[in-house]
């Protein structure tokens, strides 16, 4: 027993204490010295209780369930990621929940494979299933780091593959198609909204988050510093930082866009309570994502052009830039990609003509 008698007792006569060296659940070493007690018996009893407390903490880590890990993980994530990400993780976990009752160390290969068969039959896409697997792996790693559980299962987790499925061809408007689409729009607000999506390559959330403070007419630029969503349950809208650090960017305005935005601002300034904090599209409240979708579908039908997604206006911008000779590095910076490899993976096929030109150049050497 590690009970000691101090040479200097306290004023009330307490002089016995104990010391314990141990490692906690995180693997961190501790050297604990207790307060002083009047008798050696009291110190012995308290030391025994303290050792039980330590062993209970270690036992609790081996008994922790996946569901307990998830809710602990979620609380930490709330301080690190956007609310939208938390909502997505909660939705992914609904598919993992059948494993929630299991202790993490009890989820062996057999348990995992039975769950995987159920997940395989779930009527969601391969990409969505792989995101579910991604969260499952993060939970196993989190439990290993903070609860000292086993993470040996991770080496058996492999993503689903779409065997035999051909990759969908990227949808976008050519310049001529965009002009045909734009021709049927008889509202300046909507004309300018889709104009910004097409020529600036903005993400939908970036565009609807814009306020008049983000436009600098003197410099002819727009500052992209935030994104907005109206899809979070219980909230009218939520503004947060853009998708990545590189998404924070400054984009020059075209002459036509500058002209249209100035007209929109003049119209807004006619209101008595106008403020530069107003949204460019919607004034005191942003456009709803559902309304945007309805308008886009309507204009596509009226124009007789193919139905593309709102995000495909961004692809259309990239296509336009590439066809006009923009380098992959410039397109990446313009779109605010986190790194150039994303741009390469997404748009390399559009540079086919340039590759052929380089081959011809080499052949002519």
Secondary structure, DSSP 8 states (H G I E B T S, - for coil): --EEE-SS--TTS--EEEEEEEE-TTS-EEEEE---BSSHHHHHHHHHHHHHHHHHHHHHHHH-BHHHHHHHHHHHHTTTS-HHHHHHHHHHHHHHGGGTTSBGGG--HHHHHHHHHHHHHSSS-HHHHHHHHHHHHHHHHHHHHHH----GGGGG------TT----------HHHHHHHHHT---HHHHHHHHHHHHH---HHHHHT-BGGGEETTTTEEEE--EEES-STT-S-EEE--SSGGG-EEEE--HHHHHHHHHHHHHHTTSTT--TTSBTTTBTS---HHHHHHHHHHHHHHHT-----TTHHHHHHHHHHHHTT--HHHHHHHHT-SSHHHHHHHHGGGGHHHHHHHHHHHHT-
